[in-house]
Every structure is written in C-alpha cells, then in structure tokens.
Amino acid sequence: MEDLKTKDNYVARREEKRQGGFTIIETVIALCVAMVVGFGAISLFIFAISYNAGASDRARALALAQQRLEILRATTYANLPATAAAMPTKETVGSTASPDYDQRTFNVTTTVADDPAVLNSHQKVITVTVTPAFAGRWTGGSVTLRCYRSENKMGS
C-alpha cells in the first residue's frame, strides 16, 4: 500500500514541476506557416512595385507625347514637316538627383502627313508615338496621340 502512495507522490511532484508551453515541433510548424504567409506578402509588394513602375512609364510617355504635340500645334502650318523632322527620336526624362534617380529613355516617332481622307486637302495628320526604350513587363507598349491641323486658307 505504501508503494502506491509513494508512486502517487512522485507523479504529483513531477506534474507540479512540468511547465506549460509549446513544444519545439509546434514552434517549427508555426514558423513555417508564418514564413509562407510572409513570402506571399513579399510577392504582392514586388508585384505592386512593378505595376506602379509601368504606370509611371505610361504617364511619362503620355506627357512626352502631349509636349511634342503642343509644340507642333504651335508651329505654323507651312513649317510642320520640317519641325517634325528636326525633333529628336530619343528623349530621356526624369530626375538625375541622387536619391530619386529615375531617368527613363523613350523612343519617339513623329509623323506629319496629308490627310488621306480629304481630297486636295490642306489638312495634315500629326501622329506622335512614344515607346519606352527598355519596355518592362508592365509598361504596356506605346502611347500614340493623333491630331489634325488644317491651313487657315479659304477655298482651293
């Protein structure tokens, strides 16, 4: 009978010393789950950064095309072809400041042609196409703006 009582005291003391907590396996599994979730969040951040860079390139391309088109709209009708031919085909825009270095190079195609839809016309079609020189996955290709200019001349 005494052996049973001694055994019960031994078990009771052992249970008193045992502390609650996680085992090493539970901790490793929790860390693995947290790591998988963390990698998912990192991939979302990388996707967002890439997509925003592409949107920035498209916005710069549009601004550059609008700038070119405004220059040609301000040019006299007779000088349109010469002015368009003299424009550079590569443009670099952006900041060169140290922390914000974000220069981008664009290929610019500017054409001035007679409007084929109007016979004997004094109307020209101005087309400006801007394409990023180093197009990325999210750049989305080129930006094209088209404008019609006519000569301020009545008749003929």
Secondary structure, 3 states (H helix, E strand, C coil): CHHHHHHHHHHHHHHHHCCCCCCHHHHHHHHHHHHHHHHHHHHHHHHHHHHHHHHHHHHHHHHHHHHHHHHHHHCCHHHHHHHHHHCCCEEEECCCCCCCCCCEEEEEEEEEEECCCCCCCCEEEEEEEEEECCCCCCCCCCEEEEEEEECCCCCC
